Amino acid sequence: MTSTSILLRIALPFTLLVASTANAGDAIDTRVAFTFADDDILKGPEESVTGSPSIPNSLPSADNRLFFDDYEKRDTGFENLTHLALYAHQPGFFEGLDTEAALVLRAEVRDEGDVRLRDDGSYLKLTQQISDMQLALTAFPVSADRFRLGYSYDISWGGSSIFKNSKAAPGVRVDLKTESIGAFIGAKTGLGQVTKEDGNVEVDTVWGVLGGAAIDVVDELRMEWGAGYFYRGTIDKNELRVLQEGRFKTAQWQGFGGSMQFVYHIGMPIGVPIDFRLYKNDPLQREVFFKEETYGKGISFLVQSEFSVLGQTLQDPEFPKTTTVQWGAAGDVTARLKIGKARLHALAVYRDLAFILFNVPSLSPFVDLPDAITAEPELFASAGCDYYLEDARLTPGLTLGIQRPAKVTGATNADASAAQILGQQTLVVRSPTDFQPMNPGDDVAVIFAAKLTTRWDLSEVIAAIGEFQVSHDPNRRRLVQDLYGITTYGDEDPMILGFNIMLRARF
């Protein structure tokens, strides 16, 4: 096979009908985890709003994670999955041109009869070297979800979910890079609900444009920013359909915003979340997606902060025949410090309600928050440390956190006099799909959490991990019936004790 031959490898343990064999080490970011866990050992399913099991089992869920876990990634770590990658890389026919492509599929094992297979960023990429610059074109034929704005995964935006109910979101991106400066521009499309001029609701093209730049001011300081505009379809509200000269004029559903990040680092690289990166399987340029941590004798650190402001057009609840812009914001500050074999980390995050519900969209779909209700943002902070015991290959650690979840408060459905007696109704918003009603008059309390961790590396592939977590969450409520058969939200014991014991492989 010559140097110009296409290198094809697939992450499956069988022989291909080509001149090479795929080995176990050729898998792309495969994760296998056996877990023994309980999200709350103090309660059973009838006593917990999360349905905590009576005894520990090996089927953990997102309830086994704390609010500060997995901030930089979309997965929890309990998943059993692999990425099947058919990758091709070949020099172009023209000077300075490099070509590559990959068909990337994510296969996640949910249970004995359910393996979810979907595209996870298949792409074609052309890179042209122009003097000391690189010009790259990347095309995503099915899903451009990895092409998004923002820098920390949990507060990034502009992924595929910005197009509501679209089954695919292909896109294209152009990058220009030098040693210290980079810029990009791109677009993506989907299919969304659009009201046409004849009044019929059809499925039609929705689209977005994204752009940004980055500059290394000095070796230690980087500034990055990006912005985007998205046409997301039309707003499905009868009040916003106006008949003019025999044609319907319907309000557009638009989304837009910008993000900015500052990073100051010495001796520590600027990390990119793996869910933003393109998967490669080139045997000549092997990339390890799960690199072993390295420790030195010196001091290294990184401080980074980002902030995003988003807006979208929604129906104005005060004037239903008009639209208004709902603004949302999110930001964070992250710090990491490494001293010898000790690592310290801290994180502070701000997310307001409009940002959390940007893709839903809003609390009541396509309607801005009324003036009569009060919305408060999510605030949380965490700090922790760990230490690597080299001879034992053991890394014990501790993380502490505090959170005030996002909330929205409004009057009860009764009249004003009853509202004065019963108080205000509050809703805890933990995520776009997790809403917790409180009883009238109840307010949202601060949540405290702590996690003890131990990682024991048994090889470059397999590690044993133990986690013991405790939290105090006074905001949990579960449905109960009183003596008269009336269903209300009853208080739940706020103390929560859980653990996760994992034998996990990643290769």
One Martini backbone bead per residue (centre of mass of N, CA, C, O) as a GRO file, in nm:
protein
  507
    1MET     BB    1   0.094   0.038   0.026
    2THR     BB    2   0.081   0.356  -0.039
    3SER     BB    3   0.092   0.694   0.055
    4THR     BB    4  -0.182   0.741  -0.139
    5SER     BB    5  -0.350   0.569   0.016
    6ILE     BB    6  -0.631   0.475   0.161
    7LEU     BB    7  -0.724   0.494   0.501
    8LEU     BB    8  -0.900   0.218   0.639
    9ARG     BB    9  -1.096   0.223   0.941
   10ILE     BB   10  -1.274   0.016   1.178
   11ALA     BB   11  -1.444  -0.007   1.501
   12LEU     BB   12  -1.409  -0.344   1.463
   13PRO     BB   13  -1.368  -0.698   1.558
   14PHE     BB   14  -1.294  -0.739   1.235
   15THR     BB   15  -1.240  -0.837   0.914
   16LEU     BB   16  -1.174  -0.677   0.636
   17LEU     BB   17  -1.211  -0.632   0.276
   18VAL     BB   18  -0.899  -0.563   0.318
   19ALA     BB   19  -0.544  -0.491   0.382
   20SER     BB   20  -0.676  -0.502   0.686
   21THR     BB   21  -0.697  -0.504   1.050
   22ALA     BB   22  -0.906  -0.470   1.315
   23ASN     BB   23  -0.845  -0.361   1.631
   24ALA     BB   24  -0.906  -0.281   1.950
   25GLY     BB   25  -0.719  -0.013   1.929
   26ASP     BB   26  -0.915   0.118   1.688
   27ALA     BB   27  -1.101   0.243   1.862
   28ILE     BB   28  -1.342   0.508   1.915
   29ASP     BB   29  -1.423   0.600   2.202
   30THR     BB   30  -1.454   0.362   2.413
   31ARG     BB   31  -1.717   0.268   2.659
   32VAL     BB   32  -1.691   0.070   2.964
   33ALA     BB   33  -1.941   0.011   3.231
   34PHE     BB   34  -1.942  -0.102   3.565
   35THR     BB   35  -2.215  -0.062   3.800
   36PHE     BB   36  -2.253   0.026   4.153
   37ALA     BB   37  -2.562   0.180   4.271
   38ASP     BB   38  -2.695   0.477   4.462
   39ASP     BB   39  -2.863   0.782   4.491
   40ASP     BB   40  -3.032   0.672   4.769
   41ILE     BB   41  -2.996   0.496   5.071
   42LEU     BB   42  -3.249   0.630   5.245
   43LYS     BB   43  -3.436   0.549   4.993
   44GLY     BB   44  -3.714   0.468   4.816
   45PRO     BB   45  -3.946   0.489   4.561
   46GLU     BB   46  -4.180   0.595   4.770
   47GLU     BB   47  -3.971   0.843   4.893
   48SER     BB   48  -3.885   0.938   4.594
   49VAL     BB   49  -3.881   1.143   4.314
   50THR     BB   50  -3.656   0.950   4.159
   51GLY     BB   51  -3.687   0.644   4.227
   52SER     BB   52  -3.524   0.503   4.431
   53PRO     BB   53  -3.387   0.225   4.504
   54SER     BB   54  -3.392  -0.011   4.750
   55ILE     BB   55  -3.139  -0.125   4.610
   56PRO     BB   56  -2.865  -0.165   4.470
   57ASN     BB   57  -2.741  -0.123   4.128
   58SER     BB   58  -2.655  -0.145   3.755
   59LEU     BB   59  -2.867   0.127   3.685
   60PRO     BB   60  -2.781   0.412   3.625
   61SER     BB   61  -2.830   0.770   3.639
   62ALA     BB   62  -2.856   1.109   3.655
   63ASP     BB   63  -2.917   1.087   3.971
   64ASN     BB   64  -2.596   1.007   4.026
   65ARG     BB   65  -2.559   1.318   3.993
   66LEU     BB   66  -2.427   1.623   4.027
   67PHE     BB   67  -2.437   1.957   3.937
   68PHE     BB   68  -2.101   1.955   3.883
   69ASP     BB   69  -2.111   1.735   3.691
   70ASP     BB   70  -2.020   1.721   3.364
   71TYR     BB   71  -1.974   2.018   3.240
   72GLU     BB   72  -1.775   1.935   2.972
   73LYS     BB   73  -2.015   1.722   2.909
   74ARG     BB   74  -2.283   1.506   2.796
   75ASP     BB   75  -2.190   1.280   2.977
   76THR     BB   76  -2.173   1.066   3.279
   77GLY     BB   77  -1.998   0.767   3.257
   78PHE     BB   78  -2.217   0.514   3.233
   79GLU     BB   79  -2.175   0.454   2.952
   80ASN     BB   80  -2.224   0.230   2.669
   81LEU     BB   81  -1.987   0.290   2.405
   82THR     BB   82  -1.931   0.381   2.054
   83HIS     BB   83  -1.722   0.473   1.770
   84LEU     BB   84  -1.784   0.443   1.431
   85ALA     BB   85  -1.499   0.469   1.204
   86LEU     BB   86  -1.472   0.591   0.878
   87TYR     BB   87  -1.147   0.663   0.753
   88ALA     BB   88  -1.003   0.924   0.536
   89HIS     BB   89  -0.661   0.987   0.403
   90GLN     BB   90  -0.539   1.236   0.160
   91PRO     BB   91  -0.361   1.372  -0.062
   92GLY     BB   92  -0.372   1.598  -0.289
   93PHE     BB   93  -0.331   1.703  -0.631
   94PHE     BB   94  -0.252   1.966  -0.486
   95GLU     BB   95  -0.068   2.196  -0.356
   96GLY     BB   96  -0.134   2.184  -0.006
   97LEU     BB   97  -0.345   1.951  -0.017
   98ASP     BB   98  -0.589   1.816   0.216
   99THR     BB   99  -0.769   1.505   0.278
  100GLU     BB  100  -1.083   1.422   0.456
  101ALA     BB  101  -1.287   1.152   0.607
  102ALA     BB  102  -1.598   1.068   0.801
  103LEU     BB  103  -1.783   0.800   0.942
  104VAL     BB  104  -1.988   0.872   1.228
  105LEU     BB  105  -2.089   0.648   1.487
  106ARG     BB  106  -2.320   0.610   1.755
  107ALA     BB  107  -2.311   0.345   2.002
  108GLU     BB  108  -2.569   0.277   2.242
  109VAL     BB  109  -2.622   0.092   2.532
  110ARG     BB  110  -2.922   0.055   2.710
  111ASP     BB  111  -3.003  -0.251   2.661
  112GLU     BB  112  -3.064  -0.570   2.554
  113GLY     BB  113  -3.268  -0.425   2.308
  114ASP     BB  114  -3.094  -0.135   2.304
  115VAL     BB  115  -2.938   0.025   2.025
  116ARG     BB  116  -2.808   0.338   1.965
  117LEU     BB  117  -2.800   0.477   1.632
  118ARG     BB  118  -2.590   0.758   1.526
  119ASP     BB  119  -2.492   1.045   1.428
  120ASP     BB  120  -2.146   1.207   1.519
  121GLY     BB  121  -1.995   1.384   1.283
  122SER     BB  122  -1.982   1.366   0.995
  123TYR     BB  123  -1.712   1.428   0.744
  124LEU     BB  124  -1.558   1.681   0.534
  125LYS     BB  125  -1.205   1.770   0.455
  126LEU     BB  126  -1.032   2.073   0.357
  127THR     BB  127  -0.674   2.153   0.330
  128GLN     BB  128  -0.499   2.467   0.281
  129GLN     BB  129  -0.178   2.568   0.218
  130ILE     BB  130  -0.081   2.922   0.287
  131SER     BB  131   0.195   2.939   0.374
  132ASP     BB  132   0.122   3.033   0.716
  133MET     BB  133  -0.161   2.920   0.628
  134GLN     BB  134  -0.495   2.784   0.703
  135LEU     BB  135  -0.746   2.639   0.490
  136ALA     BB  136  -1.074   2.525   0.593
  137LEU     BB  137  -1.316   2.269   0.496
  138THR     BB  138  -1.625   2.174   0.664
  139ALA     BB  139  -1.853   1.900   0.617
  140PHE     BB  140  -2.192   1.823   0.735
  141PRO     BB  141  -2.430   1.595   0.618
  142VAL     BB  142  -2.609   1.563   0.906
  143SER     BB  143  -2.428   1.673   1.169
  144ALA     BB  144  -2.352   2.004   1.333
  145ASP     BB  145  -2.327   1.987   1.655
  146ARG     BB  146  -2.007   2.042   1.686
  147PHE     BB  147  -2.109   2.315   1.565
  148ARG     BB  148  -2.062   2.571   1.800
  149LEU     BB  149  -2.129   2.788   2.061
  150GLY     BB  150  -1.907   2.830   2.280
  151TYR     BB  151  -1.700   2.641   2.539
  152SER     BB  152  -1.881   2.520   2.741
  153TYR     BB  153  -2.100   2.274   2.710
  154ASP     BB  154  -2.341   2.366   2.912
  155ILE     BB  155  -2.319   2.679   2.755
  156SER     BB  156  -2.377   2.601   2.486
  157TRP     BB  157  -2.472   2.686   2.137
  158GLY     BB  158  -2.616   2.603   1.816
  159GLY     BB  159  -2.711   2.337   1.783
  160SER     BB  160  -2.941   2.114   1.670
  161SER     BB  161  -3.167   2.206   1.891
  162ILE     BB  162  -3.241   2.487   1.756
  163PHE     BB  163  -3.403   2.284   1.573
  164LYS     BB  164  -3.713   2.206   1.603
  165ASN     BB  165  -3.761   1.867   1.511
  166SER     BB  166  -3.509   1.815   1.359
  167LYS     BB  167  -3.346   1.528   1.212
  168ALA     BB  168  -3.147   1.738   1.076
  169ALA     BB  169  -2.806   1.929   1.074
  170PRO     BB  170  -2.645   2.048   0.846
  171GLY     BB  171  -2.303   2.170   0.756
  172VAL     BB  172  -2.063   2.452   0.734
  173ARG     BB  173  -1.700   2.522   0.753
  174VAL     BB  174  -1.463   2.801   0.783
  175ASP     BB  175  -1.105   2.811   0.823
  176LEU     BB  176  -0.856   3.045   0.962
  177LYS     BB  177  -0.498   2.992   1.020
  178THR     BB  178  -0.253   3.075   1.248
  179GLU     BB  179  -0.041   3.085   1.508
  180SER     BB  180  -0.239   3.338   1.658
  181ILE     BB  181  -0.483   3.317   1.445
  182GLY     BB  182  -0.849   3.286   1.422
  183ALA     BB  183  -1.120   3.194   1.188
  184PHE     BB  184  -1.487   3.174   1.138
  185ILE     BB  185  -1.739   3.033   0.910
  186GLY     BB  186  -2.099   2.947   0.889
  187ALA     BB  187  -2.353   2.684   0.829
  188LYS     BB  188  -2.701   2.578   0.886
  189THR     BB  189  -2.958   2.323   0.858
  190GLY     BB  190  -3.320   2.259   0.840
  191LEU     BB  191  -3.645   2.147   0.962
  192GLY     BB  192  -3.949   2.343   0.981
  193GLN     BB  193  -4.210   2.534   1.096
  194VAL     BB  194  -4.411   2.697   0.835
  195THR     BB  195  -4.598   2.979   0.751
  196LYS     BB  196  -4.765   3.055   0.483
  197GLU     BB  197  -4.932   3.278   0.276
  198ASP     BB  198  -5.194   3.066   0.265
  199GLY     BB  199  -5.183   2.939   0.583
  200ASN     BB  200  -5.008   2.705   0.564
  201VAL     BB  201  -4.844   2.437   0.725
  202GLU     BB  202  -4.499   2.381   0.678
  203VAL     BB  203  -4.210   2.217   0.572
  204ASP     BB  204  -3.903   2.396   0.609
  205THR     BB  205  -3.639   2.592   0.591
  206VAL     BB  206  -3.382   2.621   0.823
  207TRP     BB  207  -3.134   2.860   0.963
  208GLY     BB  208  -2.771   2.937   1.000
  209VAL     BB  209  -2.519   3.167   1.125
  210LEU     BB  210  -2.158   3.150   1.187
  211GLY     BB  211  -1.903   3.323   1.393
  212GLY     BB  212  -1.538   3.382   1.446
  213ALA     BB  213  -1.261   3.435   1.689
  214ALA     BB  214  -0.895   3.421   1.755
  215ILE     BB  215  -0.639   3.536   2.001
  216ASP     BB  216  -0.295   3.555   2.078
  217VAL     BB  217  -0.167   3.800   2.246
  218VAL     BB  218  -0.016   3.590   2.406
  219ASP     BB  219   0.087   3.292   2.510
  220GLU     BB  220  -0.111   3.323   2.781
  221LEU     BB  221  -0.333   3.486   2.597
  222ARG     BB  222  -0.682   3.438   2.518
  223MET     BB  223  -0.920   3.538   2.263
  224GLU     BB  224  -1.280   3.482   2.222
  225TRP     BB  225  -1.536   3.486   1.957
  226GLY     BB  226  -1.901   3.473   1.890
  227ALA     BB  227  -2.172   3.443   1.638
  228GLY     BB  228  -2.542   3.428   1.578
  229TYR     BB  229  -2.798   3.334   1.331
  230PHE     BB  230  -3.156   3.222   1.346
  231TYR     BB  231  -3.387   3.059   1.146
  232ARG     BB  232  -3.675   2.876   1.304
  233GLY     BB  233  -3.931   2.999   1.176
  234THR     BB  234  -4.255   3.004   1.307
  235ILE     BB  235  -4.508   3.123   1.510
  236ASP     BB  236  -4.759   2.922   1.676
  237LYS     BB  237  -4.984   3.187   1.652
  238ASN     BB  238  -5.282   3.326   1.575
  239GLU     BB  239  -5.224   3.629   1.656
  240LEU     BB  240  -4.963   3.630   1.437
  241ARG     BB  241  -5.182   3.624   1.207
  242VAL     BB  242  -5.188   3.825   0.910
  243LEU     BB  243  -5.418   3.958   0.682
  244GLN     BB  244  -5.276   4.061   0.359
  245GLU     BB  245  -5.391   4.066   0.060
  246GLY     BB  246  -5.445   3.738   0.089
  247ARG     BB  247  -5.202   3.724   0.298
  248PHE     BB  248  -4.986   3.576   0.519
  249LYS     BB  249  -4.844   3.716   0.819
  250THR     BB  250  -4.572   3.573   1.000
  251ALA     BB  251  -4.398   3.534   1.266
  252GLN     BB  252  -4.075   3.508   1.338
  253TRP     BB  253  -3.831   3.269   1.447
  254GLN     BB  254  -3.565   3.403   1.630
  255GLY     BB  255  -3.202   3.367   1.670
  256PHE     BB  256  -2.946   3.516   1.890
  257GLY     BB  257  -2.584   3.585   1.945
  258GLY     BB  258  -2.308   3.583   2.194
  259SER     BB  259  -1.953   3.504   2.254
  260MET     BB  260  -1.700   3.501   2.526
  261GLN     BB  261  -1.336   3.448   2.583
  262PHE     BB  262  -1.096   3.402   2.853
  263VAL     BB  263  -0.740   3.301   2.862
  264TYR     BB  264  -0.515   3.199   3.128
  265HIS     BB  265  -0.187   3.039   3.082
  266ILE     BB  266   0.050   2.806   3.254
  267GLY     BB  267   0.151   2.489   3.155
  268MET     BB  268  -0.154   2.474   3.033
  269PRO     BB  269  -0.375   2.366   2.831
  270ILE     BB  270  -0.631   2.425   2.607
  271GLY     BB  271  -0.927   2.289   2.627
  272VAL     BB  272  -1.142   2.064   2.437
  273PRO     BB  273  -1.425   1.940   2.411
  274ILE     BB  274  -1.500   1.635   2.278
  275ASP     BB  275  -1.791   1.736   2.159
  276PHE     BB  276  -1.625   1.933   1.939
  277ARG     BB  277  -1.470   1.711   1.805
  278LEU     BB  278  -1.310   1.534   1.564
  279TYR     BB  279  -1.306   1.221   1.435
  280LYS     BB  280  -1.024   0.997   1.426
  281ASN     BB  281  -0.845   0.708   1.229
  282ASP     BB  282  -0.515   0.750   1.211
  283PRO     BB  283  -0.230   0.553   1.212
  284LEU     BB  284  -0.023   0.807   1.155
  285GLN     BB  285  -0.225   0.995   1.361
  286ARG     BB  286  -0.257   0.933   1.664
  287GLU     BB  287  -0.546   0.974   1.876
  288VAL     BB  288  -0.603   1.042   2.215
  289PHE     BB  289  -0.907   1.068   2.406
  290PHE     BB  290  -0.762   0.930   2.684
  291LYS     BB  291  -0.547   1.083   2.857
  292GLU     BB  292  -0.295   1.066   3.061
  293GLU     BB  293  -0.192   1.206   3.330
  294THR     BB  294   0.051   1.457   3.395
  295TYR     BB  295   0.346   1.500   3.605
  296GLY     BB  296   0.526   1.748   3.781
  297LYS     BB  297   0.725   1.991   3.967
  298GLY     BB  298   0.562   2.221   3.892
  299ILE     BB  299   0.365   2.504   3.791
  300SER     BB  300   0.019   2.509   3.686
  301PHE     BB  301  -0.228   2.712   3.498
  302LEU     BB  302  -0.591   2.805   3.470
  303VAL     BB  303  -0.794   3.081   3.337
  304GLN     BB  304  -1.150   3.100   3.267
  305SER     BB  305  -1.392   3.302   3.073
  306GLU     BB  306  -1.748   3.322   3.003
  307PHE     BB  307  -2.000   3.484   2.777
  308SER     BB  308  -2.359   3.485   2.709
  309VAL     BB  309  -2.593   3.626   2.463
  310LEU     BB  310  -2.947   3.584   2.413
  311GLY     BB  311  -3.202   3.585   2.150
  312GLN     BB  312  -3.572   3.588   2.104
  313THR     BB  313  -3.867   3.554   1.930
  314LEU     BB  314  -4.179   3.632   2.091
  315GLN     BB  315  -4.461   3.638   2.244
  316ASP     BB  316  -4.650   3.892   2.382
  317PRO     BB  317  -4.841   3.870   2.669
  318GLU     BB  318  -4.950   4.177   2.670
  319PHE     BB  319  -4.929   4.165   2.328
  320PRO     BB  320  -5.035   3.907   2.131
  321LYS     BB  321  -4.990   4.065   1.833
  322THR     BB  322  -4.692   4.058   1.934
  323THR     BB  323  -4.344   4.091   1.961
  324THR     BB  324  -4.049   3.984   2.141
  325VAL     BB  325  -3.746   3.997   2.323
  326GLN     BB  326  -3.570   3.732   2.465
  327TRP     BB  327  -3.334   3.740   2.719
  328GLY     BB  328  -3.016   3.568   2.766
  329ALA     BB  329  -2.779   3.426   3.015
  330ALA     BB  330  -2.425   3.316   3.044
  331GLY     BB  331  -2.165   3.198   3.280
  332ASP     BB  332  -1.805   3.159   3.362
  333VAL     BB  333  -1.555   3.028   3.601
  334THR     BB  334  -1.226   2.886   3.559
  335ALA     BB  335  -0.998   2.685   3.769
  336ARG     BB  336  -0.653   2.561   3.742
  337LEU     BB  337  -0.422   2.363   3.953
  338LYS     BB  338  -0.071   2.253   3.944
  339ILE     BB  339   0.116   2.071   4.206
  340GLY     BB  340   0.260   1.838   4.097
  341LYS     BB  341   0.029   1.588   4.226
  342ALA     BB  342  -0.160   1.834   4.251
  343ARG     BB  343  -0.514   1.926   4.221
  344LEU     BB  344  -0.701   2.223   4.141
  345HIS     BB  345  -1.054   2.335   4.148
  346ALA     BB  346  -1.283   2.582   3.994
  347LEU     BB  347  -1.644   2.684   3.986
  348ALA     BB  348  -1.859   2.929   3.816
  349VAL     BB  349  -2.222   2.970   3.760
  350TYR     BB  350  -2.443   3.128   3.512
  351ARG     BB  351  -2.814   3.089   3.468
  352ASP     BB  352  -3.081   3.178   3.309
  353LEU     BB  353  -3.396   3.100   3.218
  354ALA     BB  354  -3.380   3.178   2.915
  355PHE     BB  355  -3.133   3.002   2.857
  356ILE     BB  356  -3.237   2.723   2.945
  357LEU     BB  357  -3.514   2.777   2.743
  358PHE     BB  358  -3.425   2.837   2.440
  359ASN     BB  359  -3.524   2.542   2.301
  360VAL     BB  360  -3.831   2.494   2.377
  361PRO     BB  361  -3.958   2.776   2.423
  362SER     BB  362  -3.977   2.865   2.717
  363LEU     BB  363  -4.222   2.815   2.945
  364SER     BB  364  -4.418   2.907   2.732
  365PRO     BB  365  -4.456   2.831   2.425
  366PHE     BB  366  -4.362   3.119   2.247
  367VAL     BB  367  -4.359   3.279   2.530
  368ASP     BB  368  -4.309   3.521   2.720
  369LEU     BB  369  -4.251   3.646   3.016
  370PRO     BB  370  -4.436   3.771   3.238
  371ASP     BB  371  -4.455   4.046   3.449
  372ALA     BB  372  -4.590   3.884   3.703
  373ILE     BB  373  -4.325   3.735   3.706
  374THR     BB  374  -4.043   3.572   3.872
  375ALA     BB  375  -3.702   3.542   3.770
  376GLU     BB  376  -3.428   3.323   3.857
  377PRO     BB  377  -3.119   3.218   3.860
  378GLU     BB  378  -2.860   3.009   3.822
  379LEU     BB  379  -2.635   2.913   4.096
  380PHE     BB  380  -2.290   2.792   4.098
  381ALA     BB  381  -2.037   2.620   4.305
  382SER     BB  382  -1.698   2.482   4.292
  383ALA     BB  383  -1.454   2.275   4.480
  384GLY     BB  384  -1.127   2.107   4.441
  385CYS     BB  385  -0.929   1.796   4.493
  386ASP     BB  386  -0.622   1.611   4.415
  387TYR     BB  387  -0.407   1.306   4.447
  388TYR     BB  388  -0.114   1.145   4.329
  389LEU     BB  389  -0.029   0.801   4.383
  390GLU     BB  390   0.207   0.653   4.212
  391ASP     BB  391   0.262   0.366   4.327
  392ALA     BB  392  -0.069   0.304   4.344
  393ARG     BB  393  -0.245   0.452   4.127
  394LEU     BB  394  -0.381   0.685   4.310
  395THR     BB  395  -0.688   0.915   4.322
  396PRO     BB  396  -0.780   1.125   4.550
  397GLY     BB  397  -1.094   1.317   4.625
  398LEU     BB  398  -1.254   1.654   4.651
  399THR     BB  399  -1.595   1.800   4.636
  400LEU     BB  400  -1.755   2.120   4.651
  401GLY     BB  401  -2.104   2.251   4.670
  402ILE     BB  402  -2.324   2.523   4.544
  403GLN     BB  403  -2.689   2.585   4.500
  404ARG     BB  404  -2.921   2.792   4.300
  405PRO     BB  405  -3.184   2.741   4.148
  406ALA     BB  406  -3.392   2.798   3.921
  407LYS     BB  407  -3.674   3.035   3.915
  408VAL     BB  408  -4.043   3.070   3.931
  409THR     BB  409  -4.281   3.336   4.016
  410GLY     BB  410  -4.637   3.325   4.088
  411ALA     BB  411  -4.949   3.335   4.090
  412THR     BB  412  -5.214   3.192   4.149
  413ASN     BB  413  -5.520   3.078   4.006
  414ALA     BB  414  -5.638   3.263   4.178
  415ASP     BB  415  -5.726   3.526   4.317
  416ALA     BB  416  -5.593   3.791   4.478
  417SER     BB  417  -5.694   3.722   4.767
  418ALA     BB  418  -5.592   3.430   4.764
  419ALA     BB  419  -5.293   3.498   4.710
  420GLN     BB  420  -5.251   3.641   4.983
  421ILE     BB  421  -5.303   3.377   5.147
  422LEU     BB  422  -5.129   3.150   4.979
  423GLY     BB  423  -4.945   3.290   4.794
  424GLN     BB  424  -4.682   3.180   4.602
  425GLN     BB  425  -4.585   3.023   4.304
  426THR     BB  426  -4.322   2.779   4.269
  427LEU     BB  427  -4.058   2.699   4.027
  428VAL     BB  428  -3.827   2.455   3.965
  429VAL     BB  429  -3.537   2.483   3.741
  430ARG     BB  430  -3.302   2.238   3.641
  431SER     BB  431  -3.416   2.204   3.343
  432PRO     BB  432  -3.582   2.180   3.042
  433THR     BB  433  -3.717   1.886   3.186
  434ASP     BB  434  -3.698   2.001   3.503
  435PHE     BB  435  -3.980   2.036   3.712
  436GLN     BB  436  -4.055   2.187   4.045
  437PRO     BB  437  -4.311   2.206   4.241
  438MET     BB  438  -4.436   2.417   4.482
  439ASN     BB  439  -4.575   2.524   4.744
  440PRO     BB  440  -4.751   2.765   4.852
  441GLY     BB  441  -4.491   2.985   4.985
  442ASP     BB  442  -4.254   2.850   4.878
  443ASP     BB  443  -3.906   2.839   4.864
  444VAL     BB  444  -3.585   2.851   4.747
  445ALA     BB  445  -3.311   2.661   4.829
  446VAL     BB  446  -3.008   2.577   4.918
  447ILE     BB  447  -2.752   2.365   4.787
  448PHE     BB  448  -2.560   2.098   4.920
  449ALA     BB  449  -2.233   1.945   4.828
  450ALA     BB  450  -2.050   1.622   4.822
  451LYS     BB  451  -1.738   1.454   4.699
  452LEU     BB  452  -1.591   1.137   4.704
  453THR     BB  453  -1.286   1.021   4.544
  454THR     BB  454  -1.160   0.721   4.360
  455ARG     BB  455  -0.873   0.637   4.160
  456TRP     BB  456  -0.778   0.320   3.999
  457ASP     BB  457  -0.515   0.235   3.805
  458LEU     BB  458  -0.469  -0.074   3.618
  459SER     BB  459  -0.439   0.071   3.338
  460GLU     BB  460  -0.466   0.235   3.033
  461VAL     BB  461  -0.785   0.136   3.033
  462ILE     BB  462  -0.838   0.054   3.340
  463ALA     BB  463  -1.068   0.158   3.607
  464ALA     BB  464  -1.129   0.224   3.945
  465ILE     BB  465  -1.435   0.371   4.089
  466GLY     BB  466  -1.510   0.591   4.365
  467GLU     BB  467  -1.829   0.727   4.500
  468PHE     BB  468  -1.922   0.971   4.749
  469GLN     BB  469  -2.243   1.126   4.819
  470VAL     BB  470  -2.363   1.450   4.945
  471SER     BB  471  -2.687   1.609   5.009
  472HIS     BB  472  -2.881   1.925   5.049
  473ASP     BB  473  -3.239   1.925   4.945
  474PRO     BB  474  -3.523   2.127   5.013
  475ASN     BB  475  -3.679   2.110   4.709
  476ARG     BB  476  -3.807   1.847   4.742
  477ARG     BB  477  -4.091   1.685   4.583
  478ARG     BB  478  -4.394   1.488   4.646
  479LEU     BB  479  -4.663   1.302   4.586
  480VAL     BB  480  -4.952   1.332   4.802
  481GLN     BB  481  -5.200   1.210   5.037
  482ASP     BB  482  -5.443   1.285   5.226
  483LEU     BB  483  -5.714   1.200   5.424
  484TYR     BB  484  -5.904   1.324   5.169
  485GLY     BB  485  -5.743   1.269   4.882
  486ILE     BB  486  -5.549   1.503   4.849
  487THR     BB  487  -5.321   1.632   4.626
  488THR     BB  488  -4.980   1.695   4.709
  489TYR     BB  489  -4.676   1.851   4.803
  490GLY     BB  490  -4.436   1.682   4.965
  491ASP     BB  491  -4.196   1.652   5.173
  492GLU     BB  492  -3.850   1.579   5.161
  493ASP     BB  493  -3.578   1.447   5.254
  494PRO     BB  494  -3.286   1.639   5.212
  495MET     BB  495  -3.113   1.398   5.261
  496ILE     BB  496  -2.838   1.269   5.054
  497LEU     BB  497  -2.717   0.935   4.981
  498GLY     BB  498  -2.445   0.824   4.769
  499PHE     BB  499  -2.319   0.581   4.515
  500ASN     BB  500  -2.023   0.484   4.309
  501ILE     BB  501  -1.918   0.180   4.143
  502MET     BB  502  -1.644   0.142   3.907
  503LEU     BB  503  -1.569  -0.035   3.601
  504ARG     BB  504  -1.355   0.128   3.362
  505ALA     BB  505  -1.338   0.168   3.008
  506ARG     BB  506  -1.097   0.331   2.772
  507PHE     BB  507  -1.026   0.327   2.387
   0.00000   0.00000   0.00000
